[in-house]
Amino acid sequence: MSKIKEKFAELKAKNQKALISYIMVGFPNEKATIATVRGLVKGGADIIELGFPFSDPIADGPVIQNASTVSLKKGTKISKFFSIVKKIRKETDIPLVLMTYTNILYHKGYPEFISEAKKAGIDGFILPDMSIEESKEYLKAAKSNTDTIFLISPNTSNTRIRKIAKVSTGFLYLVAVYGTTGVKTGIKNYTIKAIKNVKKQTKGKTPVGVGFGISTPYDVKKYINAGADAVIVGSAYLKLIEKTPQNKLESKITSFTKSLKKQTIL
């Protein structure tokens, strides 16, 4: 059983849902990344999603785009990213998911990249632009090695939801709102309906995580009450990192994470 699946099983036994926290590695620098991870662990995050910067992040809103640009300018290359992951791994065994774009893996070669990521301590991948029609090589390289987490949206057809759920391991990522990340549009009825429908289509076999536009404890509670197995918070963390002095960052992240995690306890 993968580390991510073990985490969901552990939470189920405790009658809890998962808080998945996203950060951009290298934003605004390596020290801030390590301090943030420490805060996330102390605050009770269940899974950490580590963003690797990409020059054209199509699924990301302005907050994550900015973080990506800053990280790239600071020299966050693959080798640096894996070096930071190894440092994180020395401090915690929390499940780590790498979020980036397909071209990064394709350029290096799926088997080589996934093998290197696994050795560094990565447990799963989220590639927003990876379609199931083009995923054969990627899935083959990741098989029995790391979890492959695919995205669906509220208007994904039931047939396609079932197809994507078959190849999505760890959890299935439901995009809460139409558009890019970090856009605060309020909780939509169509998202609540989508959560219930996706759970019906997957028959509880794959946990469903909801992300995009989630930034407050209220948001977390609303989606958990609707049946989500996990909530994913990203841009809210990056905004907090940006405005917090580095010497206060760990404690601020801890406090904010605790306020979110509290809402995942049933």
ABEGO torsion letter per residue (X at the ends): XBAAAAAAAAAAAAGBBBBBBBBBBGOABAAAAAAAAAAAAAAGBABBBBBBBBABBAABBAAAAAAAAAAAAAGBBAAAAAAAAAAAAAABABBBBBBBBAAAAAAAEAAAAAAAAAAAGBABBBBAABBAAAAAAAAAAABGABBBBBBBBAABBAAAAAAAAAABBGBBBBBABBEBBGBBAEBBAAAAAAAAAAAAAAGGABBBBBBEGBABAAAAAAAAAAGBABBBBAAAAAAAAAABBAAAAAAAAAAAAAAAAAAABX
